[in-house]
Amino acid sequence: MATVPDPLQVLIVEDEPAMRDLIGEVVRARGHRVTVCADGESAWESWQREGQALVLLDWMLPGLPGPDLCRRLRAHPRGEGAVVVMITSQTRPEDIETALEAGADDFIAKPFDLSLLAVRLTIAERRAREAASLLECRDRIELLEEQTRSRDALQGIVGKSPAIQEVFRRLRLAAQSDVTVLLTGETGTGKELAARAIHALSHRSDRPFIGVNCSALPDSLLESELFGHVKGAFTHAVRDKAGVFEAAQGGTLFIDEVGDTSPALQLKLLRVLQEHEIRRVGDEREMKIDARVVAATNKDMEQLVADGSVREDFFYRIRVFEIALPPLRERGEDIPLLVEQFVAEFRRTRSRKIRGVAPEALRTLMSHDWPGNIRELRNAVEHAFVVATGDRIRRGDLPGHVGGVPAYTSGTGGQAARATPGGRGARPAPGRADRRRLPGPRGDSAERKRILDALRASGGSRSLAAKHLGYSRVTLWKKMRQWGIMLS
C-alpha cells in the first residue's frame, strides 16, 4: 500500500475572497495545513512565524505586491527552502519574467482550470518536500559539525587545549558511575554545561535533569525548594509541594553554588547523600530518593571549611569526585573554536548572514583576558551580532571593554557622554554628572581595574557592566564592595 505523504504547511495570499476560498478548499482537500492572508504584510508576518513550505501568491495585493513579498522571502536565510507559486492575471511575457526574477518557482495564469491547478500543486508539493528534506539534512550536518568536531567537542563543550581535554576525560569517567561530583571553577566557565554532559553521557540520560541555584534563595525557601513541604508547614504553605529531589527522581540533580548554603542546610544535604532519603519540610515521614547529585561552586571550598562556613564532613561527602573547570585565560587556543560555535548559534537564532569573524577582531578576542570566562565571550559575540553591519564581525563591533568601539567617551567640559542601548548618545543632565562619576583606579588590582573599565564602558550601569564581565548582578555588587567601588 502506498504511503500518504506528510501534509505541508501552505500559505495562500489572495485579496479576492472568492478566489481565496476556492484555492483554500482545493489545498485543504489535498490534506495540507492552510494559512490564508489577504495582504502582503500580514503574509510576511505569518511566514516569518511559521515558515510555510509552499506559498501560493497573488500578484496584486494591498500594500505589498506579490513580487516584492517574494523577494523578501528569498532574502531571508530560510527563504531558499520555500516554494513560491505566483497566481495572477498578469500574463504578459515581461510579467512572467518579473515573477521569475523575484524568485517565483512557478506561474499560474488566471483564470485557470482546476485540473491545471491540481497538476501545478503536485509539482510544487514535490519541490517543497525535496527542499524541506535538503534543509533538514543541512541542519543536521551543521549541528553535528558544531557538537562533534572529532575530539574537540563533548556534548556541546568545545576545545582542543590540554586543559579542556582533561575535563572531557574526567566528565566521561564521572558519567560511568553514580558518584557525587563537585564541579569547581570561576564564574562563567561552563559548570552547568559540564553537569548536563555528565547526565547526557550517563545511564540516567532518559530521566530528568533538574537544576537549583543555592545563591538565588534564602535558606528557608531553599530547604523547601530542595526537599518540598507539606500543607501547613509554614505560612502560605496551602498545599503539599514536591521538591527538586523528587522531581529529579531517577535522573540528575544539579546543585549550583553549593558553597552558599548554611551549615544547617549542609547537615540535611549530608544526610540525603548518605541515606538517600529526604523528609519534606513539616513532615515526619522519610521518602526514598534516587537522584544523582552533581554540585558546583565558584568558591574555594577548602578556605570555606577553614573559615567555618562549610562543614568539613559535608565538604568531603560532596567532593567524592572533583572536576575543575579551567578559566578561559588558561585555554586561549580554544577561543577560535568557541567563537565559531557562538557565531553559528546566533546565525541560526537571529537569522543574520554573518559568516564569521574578521582576523583583527579574532586577534582582539584572543588578547583579552576574559575575567567573565566563556559567558563573557558569548556575550561579546552576541553584542557584535547586534551591531555588525557586514557579513563578518569586525573589531569595531566588539564591546568597548573587550577592545572594540568604547561605549563611553569624553564629552566637552570634562563631562561623560553615555551611549545608550537604543543608540542615542547623550551627556548626563546638569547636576547628575557628578553623581555618576566613577572614582579612578587605586592599588594594583587587575580585577578592580577591569570592573572600573566595565562600569565606565556601560556609563555606570551595573546591569550592563555585569553582563560585559560575565558576572551576575549580585556577584558584581559583592566585588564592588570588596574593592571599595562606589557609585554615589
C-alpha positions as CSV (number, residue, x, y, z in Angstrom):
1,M,0.0,0.0,0.0
2,A,1.4,3.4,-1.0
3,T,2.1,5.7,1.9
4,V,0.4,9.1,2.1
5,P,3.0,11.9,2.2
6,D,3.1,14.1,5.3
7,P,0.9,17.3,5.0
8,L,2.7,20.5,4.2
9,Q,2.1,24.0,5.7
10,V,0.8,26.1,2.9
11,L,0.4,29.9,2.8
12,I,-2.3,31.3,0.5
13,V,-2.0,35.1,-0.2
14,E,-5.0,36.4,-2.1
15,D,-7.1,39.5,-1.6
16,E,-10.2,38.3,-3.6
17,P,-12.4,36.4,-1.1
18,A,-14.0,34.1,-3.7
19,M,-10.6,33.1,-5.2
20,R,-9.0,32.8,-1.7
21,D,-11.8,30.4,-0.6
22,L,-11.6,28.3,-3.8
23,I,-7.8,27.8,-3.6
24,G,-8.0,27.1,0.1
25,E,-10.7,24.5,-0.4
26,V,-8.6,22.7,-3.1
27,V,-5.4,22.8,-1.0
28,R,-7.2,21.6,2.2
29,A,-8.7,18.7,0.2
30,R,-5.2,17.5,-0.5
31,G,-4.6,17.2,3.2
32,H,-2.4,20.2,3.8
33,R,-2.5,22.7,6.7
34,V,-3.5,26.1,5.3
35,T,-3.0,29.7,6.4
36,V,-4.7,32.4,4.4
37,C,-3.9,36.1,4.2
38,A,-5.5,38.9,2.3
39,D,-2.4,41.3,2.0
40,G,1.3,41.1,1.7
41,E,2.4,42.4,5.1
42,S,0.3,40.0,7.1
43,A,1.5,37.2,4.9
44,W,5.1,38.2,5.5
45,E,4.5,38.2,9.3
46,S,2.8,34.8,9.0
47,W,5.7,33.3,7.0
48,Q,8.3,34.6,9.5
49,R,6.4,32.9,12.3
50,E,5.5,29.6,10.6
51,G,8.0,29.3,7.7
52,Q,5.4,27.7,5.4
53,A,6.9,25.3,2.8
54,L,4.6,26.2,0.0
55,V,3.4,29.8,-0.8
56,L,0.6,30.4,-3.3
57,L,0.9,34.1,-4.0
58,D,-1.3,36.6,-5.9
59,W,0.4,39.4,-7.7
60,M,-1.8,42.4,-7.0
61,L,-2.1,42.7,-3.2
62,P,-2.8,45.7,-0.9
63,G,0.3,47.3,0.4
64,L,3.0,44.8,-0.5
65,P,2.7,43.4,-4.0
66,G,3.4,39.7,-4.7
67,P,6.8,40.1,-6.4
68,D,8.1,42.3,-3.6
69,L,6.9,39.7,-1.0
70,C,8.6,37.0,-3.0
71,R,11.9,39.0,-2.9
72,R,11.6,39.3,0.9
73,L,11.2,35.6,1.2
74,R,14.2,34.9,-0.9
75,A,16.4,37.3,1.0
76,H,15.6,35.6,4.3
77,P,18.2,32.9,5.4
78,R,15.5,30.3,5.4
79,G,13.7,31.6,2.2
80,E,15.5,29.3,-0.2
81,G,13.5,26.4,1.3
82,A,10.1,27.8,0.4
83,V,8.4,27.0,-2.9
84,V,6.6,30.0,-4.3
85,V,3.9,29.8,-7.0
86,M,2.6,33.1,-8.4
87,I,-1.1,33.0,-9.3
88,T,-2.1,36.1,-11.3
89,S,-3.9,37.7,-14.2
90,Q,-0.7,39.5,-15.1
91,T,0.3,37.2,-18.1
92,R,2.5,39.4,-20.4
93,P,5.9,37.9,-21.1
94,E,7.6,40.7,-19.1
95,D,5.3,40.0,-16.1
96,I,6.3,36.3,-16.1
97,E,10.0,37.4,-16.3
98,T,9.4,39.7,-13.4
99,A,7.9,36.9,-11.3
100,L,10.7,34.5,-12.0
101,E,13.3,37.3,-11.4
102,A,11.6,37.9,-8.0
103,G,12.2,34.2,-7.1
104,A,8.9,32.5,-8.0
105,D,9.2,28.8,-8.8
106,D,6.1,28.6,-11.0
107,F,3.4,30.7,-12.6
108,I,-0.3,30.1,-12.9
109,A,-2.4,32.5,-15.0
110,K,-5.9,33.5,-14.0
111,P,-8.5,32.3,-14.8
112,F,-7.3,28.7,-14.5
113,D,-8.9,25.3,-14.8
114,L,-9.0,23.3,-11.5
115,S,-7.2,20.3,-13.2
116,L,-4.3,22.7,-14.1
117,L,-4.2,23.9,-10.6
118,A,-4.0,20.2,-9.4
119,V,-1.1,19.5,-11.7
120,R,0.8,22.6,-10.6
121,L,0.2,21.8,-7.0
122,T,1.5,18.3,-7.4
123,I,4.7,19.6,-8.9
124,A,5.0,22.3,-6.2
125,E,4.4,19.7,-3.4
126,R,7.3,17.6,-4.7
127,R,9.6,20.6,-4.8
128,A,8.6,21.7,-1.3
129,R,9.2,18.2,0.2
130,E,12.6,18.0,-1.6
131,A,13.6,21.5,-0.3
132,A,12.4,20.6,3.3
133,S,14.5,17.4,3.2
134,L,17.5,19.3,2.0
135,L,17.2,21.9,4.7
136,E,16.8,19.2,7.4
137,C,19.9,17.5,6.1
138,R,21.8,20.8,6.2
139,D,20.6,21.5,9.8
140,R,21.7,18.0,10.9
141,I,25.1,18.4,9.3
142,E,25.6,21.9,10.8
143,L,24.6,20.6,14.3
144,L,26.9,17.6,14.0
145,E,29.8,19.9,12.9
146,E,29.2,22.1,15.9
147,Q,28.7,19.5,18.6
148,T,31.1,16.7,17.4
149,R,34.3,18.2,16.0
150,S,36.1,14.9,16.4
151,R,38.0,15.0,19.7
152,D,37.5,18.8,20.1
153,A,33.9,18.6,21.4
154,L,31.9,16.8,24.0
155,Q,28.1,17.4,24.5
156,G,28.3,21.0,23.2
157,I,31.5,21.8,25.1
158,V,34.3,22.6,22.6
159,G,38.0,22.9,23.0
160,K,41.3,21.3,21.9
161,S,43.6,22.6,24.7
162,P,45.1,20.1,27.1
163,A,43.2,21.6,30.0
164,I,39.8,21.1,28.4
165,Q,40.8,17.7,27.1
166,E,41.5,16.6,30.7
167,V,38.0,17.9,31.6
168,F,36.5,15.7,28.8
169,R,38.3,12.7,30.2
170,R,37.0,13.3,33.7
171,L,33.5,14.0,32.6
172,R,33.4,10.7,30.8
173,L,34.7,8.9,33.9
174,A,32.1,10.6,36.1
175,A,29.3,9.6,33.7
176,Q,30.2,5.9,34.1
177,S,29.0,5.8,37.8
178,D,26.6,7.5,40.1
179,V,29.4,9.0,42.3
180,T,28.7,12.5,43.6
181,V,30.6,15.1,41.6
182,L,31.8,18.6,42.6
183,L,32.4,21.0,39.7
184,T,34.7,23.8,40.6
185,G,35.7,26.9,38.6
186,E,35.3,30.6,38.2
187,T,32.0,32.2,37.2
188,G,31.3,31.6,33.5
189,T,33.5,28.6,32.9
190,G,30.6,26.3,32.0
191,K,29.8,24.3,35.1
192,E,26.2,23.7,34.3
193,L,27.1,22.6,30.7
194,A,29.5,20.2,32.3
195,A,26.8,18.9,34.6
196,R,24.5,18.4,31.6
197,A,27.3,16.5,29.8
198,I,27.6,14.1,32.7
199,H,23.9,13.5,32.7
200,A,23.7,13.1,28.9
201,L,26.5,10.5,28.9
202,S,25.2,8.5,31.9
203,H,22.6,5.7,32.1
204,R,20.2,8.3,33.5
205,S,20.1,10.4,30.3
206,D,16.5,9.5,29.6
207,R,15.4,10.7,33.0
208,P,15.0,14.4,34.3
209,F,17.9,16.8,34.7
210,I,16.9,19.4,37.3
211,G,18.9,22.4,38.5
212,V,18.7,24.6,41.5
213,N,20.8,27.7,42.4
214,C,21.5,27.9,46.1
215,S,22.6,31.6,45.9
216,A,19.3,32.7,44.5
217,L,17.2,31.7,47.5
218,P,17.4,32.3,51.3
219,D,17.8,29.1,53.4
220,S,14.2,29.0,54.5
221,L,13.0,28.9,50.9
222,L,15.9,26.8,49.6
223,E,15.1,23.9,52.0
224,S,11.5,23.8,50.7
225,E,12.8,24.0,47.1
226,L,15.1,21.1,47.7
227,F,13.0,18.8,49.8
228,G,9.4,20.0,49.3
229,H,6.9,20.7,52.1
230,V,3.6,19.6,53.4
231,K,0.5,21.7,53.8
232,G,0.6,23.9,56.9
233,A,4.4,23.5,57.3
234,F,4.7,27.3,57.4
235,T,2.7,30.4,56.5
236,H,1.4,30.3,52.9
237,A,2.1,26.5,52.6
238,V,-1.5,25.9,51.4
239,R,-0.8,22.6,49.8
240,D,1.7,19.8,49.6
241,K,4.7,20.6,47.3
242,A,7.3,18.3,46.0
243,G,11.0,19.4,46.0
244,V,13.6,19.2,43.3
245,F,15.0,15.9,44.7
246,E,11.6,14.3,44.0
247,A,11.4,16.0,40.6
248,A,14.8,14.6,39.7
249,Q,13.9,11.0,40.6
250,G,15.8,8.6,38.5
251,G,17.8,11.4,36.9
252,T,20.4,14.1,37.9
253,L,20.0,17.0,40.4
254,F,22.4,19.9,39.7
255,I,23.0,21.9,42.9
256,D,24.7,25.2,41.8
257,E,26.6,27.5,44.2
258,V,26.6,24.8,46.9
259,G,29.1,26.8,48.9
260,D,26.5,29.4,49.6
261,T,24.4,27.0,51.8
262,S,24.3,27.3,55.5
263,P,25.9,24.7,57.8
264,A,22.4,23.7,59.0
265,L,21.3,23.0,55.4
266,Q,24.6,21.3,54.7
267,L,23.8,18.8,57.5
268,K,20.5,18.0,55.9
269,L,22.1,17.6,52.5
270,L,24.8,15.4,54.0
271,R,22.1,13.0,55.4
272,V,20.4,12.8,52.0
273,L,23.7,12.0,50.3
274,Q,24.4,9.3,52.9
275,E,21.0,7.7,53.4
276,H,19.3,8.5,50.0
277,E,16.2,9.7,51.9
278,I,14.5,13.1,52.2
279,R,11.9,14.5,54.5
280,R,9.6,17.2,53.3
281,V,9.5,20.3,55.5
282,G,6.9,19.8,58.2
283,D,6.6,16.1,57.5
284,E,7.6,13.2,59.8
285,R,7.9,10.6,57.0
286,E,11.1,9.7,55.2
287,M,11.0,9.2,51.5
288,K,13.5,7.2,49.4
289,I,15.0,9.1,46.5
290,D,17.2,8.0,43.6
291,A,18.7,11.2,42.2
292,R,22.4,11.5,41.2
293,V,23.9,14.8,42.6
294,V,26.2,17.0,40.7
295,A,27.2,20.1,42.7
296,A,29.1,23.2,41.6
297,T,30.8,26.2,43.2
298,N,32.9,29.1,42.2
299,K,34.3,29.5,45.7
300,D,37.4,28.0,47.4
301,M,35.7,25.3,49.4
302,E,38.8,24.4,51.4
303,Q,39.0,28.0,52.6
304,L,35.3,28.0,53.5
305,V,35.9,24.9,55.6
306,A,38.8,26.7,57.3
307,D,36.6,29.7,57.9
308,G,33.8,27.5,59.3
309,S,31.3,28.4,56.6
310,V,31.3,24.9,55.2
311,R,31.1,21.7,57.3
312,E,34.2,19.5,56.8
313,D,32.1,16.3,56.7
314,F,29.8,17.8,54.1
315,F,32.8,19.0,52.0
316,Y,34.4,15.6,51.8
317,R,31.0,14.0,51.0
318,I,30.2,16.4,48.2
319,R,33.7,16.2,46.8
320,V,33.9,12.5,46.1
321,F,34.9,13.2,42.5
322,E,36.1,16.7,41.7
323,I,36.3,18.2,38.2
324,A,38.0,21.7,38.0
325,L,36.8,23.8,35.0
326,P,39.8,25.9,33.8
327,P,39.3,29.7,33.3
328,L,39.3,30.8,29.6
329,R,42.7,32.7,30.1
330,E,44.3,29.2,30.6
331,R,42.9,27.8,27.4
332,G,43.3,30.6,24.9
333,E,43.8,28.3,22.0
334,D,40.1,27.3,22.4
335,I,38.8,30.8,21.8
336,P,38.5,30.5,17.9
337,L,36.5,27.2,18.4
338,L,34.2,28.9,20.9
339,V,33.7,32.0,18.7
340,E,32.9,29.8,15.7
341,Q,30.3,27.9,17.9
342,F,28.7,31.1,19.1
343,V,28.6,32.6,15.5
344,A,26.9,29.5,14.2
345,E,24.4,29.6,17.1
346,F,23.5,33.3,16.7
347,R,23.4,32.9,12.9
348,R,20.6,30.4,13.4
349,T,18.6,32.1,16.1
350,R,19.0,35.7,14.9
351,S,18.7,35.0,11.1
352,R,21.8,37.1,10.4
353,K,24.0,36.3,7.4
354,I,27.2,36.8,9.4
355,R,29.8,34.2,8.1
356,G,32.5,34.7,10.7
357,V,34.9,37.0,12.4
358,A,37.5,39.2,10.7
359,P,41.2,38.4,11.6
360,E,41.7,41.7,13.5
361,A,38.6,41.0,15.6
362,L,39.7,37.5,16.4
363,R,43.1,38.8,17.4
364,T,41.4,41.2,19.8
365,L,39.3,38.4,21.3
366,M,42.4,36.2,21.7
367,S,44.3,39.0,23.5
368,H,41.6,39.7,26.1
369,D,42.0,38.0,29.5
370,W,38.2,37.2,29.9
371,P,37.6,37.6,33.6
372,G,34.0,36.5,33.0
373,N,35.2,33.5,31.0
374,I,33.1,31.7,28.4
375,R,29.9,33.6,29.4
376,E,31.7,36.9,28.8
377,L,33.0,35.7,25.5
378,R,29.5,34.6,24.4
379,N,28.1,38.0,25.5
380,A,30.7,39.8,23.5
381,V,29.9,37.8,20.3
382,E,26.2,38.4,20.9
383,H,26.8,42.1,21.2
384,A,28.8,42.1,18.0
385,F,25.9,40.3,16.2
386,V,23.6,43.1,17.2
387,V,25.8,46.0,15.9
388,A,27.5,44.3,13.0
389,T,26.5,45.7,9.6
390,G,28.6,43.5,7.3
391,D,28.9,39.8,6.8
392,R,31.8,39.5,9.2
393,I,32.3,40.7,12.8
394,R,34.8,43.5,12.8
395,R,36.9,44.8,15.7
396,G,34.7,47.9,16.0
397,D,31.6,45.6,16.5
398,L,33.1,44.2,19.8
399,P,32.1,45.7,23.2
400,G,34.3,48.6,24.3
401,H,35.8,46.8,27.3
402,V,37.0,44.0,25.0
403,G,38.7,46.3,22.6
404,G,36.0,47.5,20.2
405,V,34.5,50.9,20.0
406,P,34.1,52.4,23.5
407,A,30.5,52.9,24.7
408,Y,31.8,55.7,27.0
409,T,33.8,58.7,25.7
410,S,34.8,62.1,27.0
411,G,32.5,64.9,26.2
412,T,33.2,68.7,26.2
413,G,33.8,70.3,29.5
414,G,35.1,67.1,31.0
415,Q,31.6,65.6,31.2
416,A,30.9,62.0,30.2
417,A,28.9,61.0,27.2
418,R,26.9,57.8,27.5
419,A,25.9,55.6,24.6
420,T,22.5,54.0,25.4
421,P,21.5,50.6,24.0
422,G,19.0,52.4,21.7
423,G,21.8,54.2,20.0
424,R,21.1,57.7,21.5
425,G,24.2,59.5,22.7
426,A,23.6,62.0,25.5
427,R,25.7,63.7,28.2
428,P,24.3,63.4,31.7
429,A,21.8,66.0,32.6
430,P,23.1,69.1,34.6
431,G,23.5,68.2,38.2
432,R,23.7,64.5,37.6
433,A,27.1,64.1,36.1
434,D,28.9,64.2,39.4
435,R,26.6,61.6,40.9
436,R,27.5,59.1,38.2
437,R,31.3,59.9,38.0
438,L,33.4,56.8,38.9
439,P,36.5,57.0,41.1
440,G,39.8,56.4,39.4
441,P,41.7,53.1,40.0
442,R,43.5,52.6,43.2
443,G,46.0,50.0,44.1
444,D,47.3,47.5,41.6
445,S,44.4,45.0,41.3
446,A,43.7,43.9,37.8
447,E,40.2,42.8,38.8
448,R,39.4,46.2,40.2
449,K,40.6,47.9,37.1
450,R,38.5,45.5,34.9
451,I,35.4,46.3,36.9
452,L,36.0,50.0,36.7
453,D,36.6,49.8,33.0
454,A,33.4,47.9,32.5
455,L,31.4,50.4,34.6
456,R,32.8,53.3,32.6
457,A,32.1,51.5,29.3
458,S,28.5,51.0,30.4
459,G,28.1,54.5,31.7
460,G,27.8,53.4,35.3
461,S,25.1,50.8,34.6
462,R,25.6,47.8,36.9
463,S,23.4,45.5,34.8
464,L,25.4,46.2,31.6
465,A,28.7,46.0,33.4
466,A,27.8,42.7,35.0
467,K,26.8,41.3,31.6
468,H,30.1,42.5,30.0
469,L,32.1,40.9,32.7
470,G,30.1,37.7,32.7
471,Y,29.1,38.2,36.4
472,S,25.6,38.1,38.0
473,R,24.5,41.4,39.4
474,V,24.9,40.1,42.9
475,T,28.5,39.0,42.2
476,L,29.3,42.4,40.7
477,W,27.8,44.1,43.8
478,K,29.9,41.9,46.1
479,K,33.1,42.6,44.2
480,M,32.4,46.4,44.1
481,R,32.1,46.3,47.9
482,Q,35.3,44.2,48.1
483,W,37.3,46.7,46.1
484,G,35.6,49.8,47.5
485,I,34.0,50.9,44.3
486,M,31.1,53.2,44.9
487,L,28.5,54.8,42.6
488,S,27.2,57.7,44.5
